[in-house]
Amino acid sequence: MTALMLSNVNKSFGNVHVLKDITLEVEEGEFVVFVGPSGCGKSTLLRVIAGLEDASSGEINIGGQQVNLVPPSKRGIAMVFQSYALYPHLSVRGNMTLALKQEKQSKAMIEERVSIASRMLNLEPYLDRYPSELSGGQRQRVAIGRAIVRKPKLFLFDEPLSNLDAALRMNTRIEIANLHRALDASMIYVTHDQTEAMTLADKIVVLRDGRVEQIGSPMELYNNPANQFVAGFLGSPSMNFLPEGLLGDGGQNTIGIRPEDLFLADDGPLAARVSHVEKLGGDTNVIAKVHDQSVTARLFGQHAISEGQELRFTYAAEKAYRFDADGQRLR
Ligand SMILES: Nc1ncnc2c1ncn2[C@@H]1O[C@H](COP(=O)(O)OP(=O)(O)OP(=O)(O)O)[C@@H](O)[C@H]1O
């Protein structure tokens, strides 16, 4: 069954058209990530799905039911916000049980659900603490616990990890992946962070300026981007784009080469002058100028390369992407 279906959803604030004809599906049990640059409409789309904003037109279907006119609390969804949005005057247990109490669920059922969720999230020692007595990571786990106990048909996460430091982000990312596996729930997750998108998603939806640019599995999008925007958006460091003319091919198109597909070669076609080197230990990122174009090469291992050095790079022809003047992929 389909957990969520959006058909031609539009949203305008006054005369600002923010979401443009969004059509997509989330299958039951699927983990779908929305990515895109700041302001492209990710949060607005999530809020329209949750019912916190009304769609201006189009249809929203959750678990087989059209929900355009159904209030948020009746949509069978639970949302986890970046800001956690916990009630400061309620304990962890109080925060986790509030919605169930409001739904007048039985005491035994509430106990059982809190017990299962707090065990899953390692929150058992903290049930009687208040949010102010918890770390950022613990607060985020409470916010997730509060969503889990409601057994929603669909989980919505709005940049849940962006307030955490790098190490905690990684741990929490792994916890969310484990949680998804354990709950077998349908989840939609908004993020800026492409590592989160690539590692968590069954399916990524790339948005740009309120439109869907491409939908696919992380590897489909990485290996087969439909256009220059998607090619440049996924991958870190980003894909290099060079005018075809620079590579001696004479055409007017743009050639895309990923940093990991550039290699040092004395007779390589790309003559470059190194402008910056990032030594990461396992890898070395070399940022260099080819004529006036900046390119980044990600070389495996450690290299004695320094600023100002002249190098030549090569690449395998089958690893090069071609885009026309409008940024559409040429095959
Ligand atoms: N209530 C509102 N009234 C008017 N414009 C709004 C409102 N909410 C959002 N917008 C506009 O809609 C666009 C999309 O905003 P949204 O917050 O959905 O983007 P986003 O992709 O989530 O961005 P970010 O990654 O920066 O959080 C922006 O141009 C924003 O200014």
The ligand as a MOL file (V3000), in Angstrom:
LIG
                    3D

  0  0  0     0  0            999 V3000
M  V30 BEGIN CTAB
M  V30 COUNTS 31 33 0 0 0
M  V30 BEGIN ATOM
M  V30 1 N 4.4460 31.7200 6.0930 0
M  V30 2 C 5.0980 32.1280 4.9930 0
M  V30 3 N 4.7780 33.2510 4.3570 0
M  V30 4 C 5.4250 33.6540 3.2380 0
M  V30 5 N 6.4470 32.9650 2.6790 0
M  V30 6 C 6.8140 31.8380 3.2740 0
M  V30 7 C 6.1880 31.3420 4.4610 0
M  V30 8 N 6.7900 30.1810 4.8080 0
M  V30 9 C 7.7470 29.9620 3.8930 0
M  V30 10 N 7.7850 30.9410 2.9680 0
M  V30 11 C 8.6860 31.0270 1.8120 0
M  V30 12 O 8.6170 29.8190 1.1200 0
M  V30 13 C 9.8830 29.4360 0.6080 0
M  V30 14 C 10.2200 28.0260 1.0630 0
M  V30 15 O 10.4650 28.0270 2.4600 0
M  V30 16 P 10.7960 26.6870 3.2510 0
M  V30 17 O 10.9790 27.0500 4.6740 0
M  V30 18 O 9.7910 25.6540 2.9240 0
M  V30 19 O 12.1840 26.2980 2.5770 0
M  V30 20 P 13.2250 25.1870 3.0190 0
M  V30 21 O 13.6030 24.4730 1.7680 0
M  V30 22 O 12.6830 24.3810 4.1330 0
M  V30 23 O 14.4240 26.1110 3.5010 0
M  V30 24 P 15.5320 25.8370 4.6240 0
M  V30 25 O 16.3410 24.7070 4.1120 0
M  V30 26 O 16.2780 27.1280 4.6280 0
M  V30 27 O 14.8170 25.5490 5.8970 0
M  V30 28 C 10.8640 30.4890 1.0790 0
M  V30 29 O 11.0900 31.3850 0.0180 0
M  V30 30 C 10.1340 31.1570 2.2240 0
M  V30 31 O 10.5140 32.5160 2.3270 0
M  V30 END ATOM
M  V30 BEGIN BOND
M  V30 1 1 1 2
M  V30 2 1 2 3
M  V30 3 2 2 7
M  V30 4 2 3 4
M  V30 5 1 4 5
M  V30 6 2 5 6
M  V30 7 1 6 7
M  V30 8 1 6 10
M  V30 9 1 7 8
M  V30 10 2 8 9
M  V30 11 1 9 10
M  V30 12 1 10 11
M  V30 13 1 11 12
M  V30 14 1 11 30
M  V30 15 1 12 13
M  V30 16 1 13 14
M  V30 17 1 13 28
M  V30 18 1 14 15
M  V30 19 1 15 16
M  V30 20 2 16 17
M  V30 21 1 16 18
M  V30 22 1 16 19
M  V30 23 1 19 20
M  V30 24 2 20 21
M  V30 25 1 20 22
M  V30 26 1 20 23
M  V30 27 1 23 24
M  V30 28 2 24 25
M  V30 29 1 24 26
M  V30 30 1 24 27
M  V30 31 1 28 29
M  V30 32 1 28 30
M  V30 33 1 30 31
M  V30 END BOND
M  V30 END CTAB
M  END
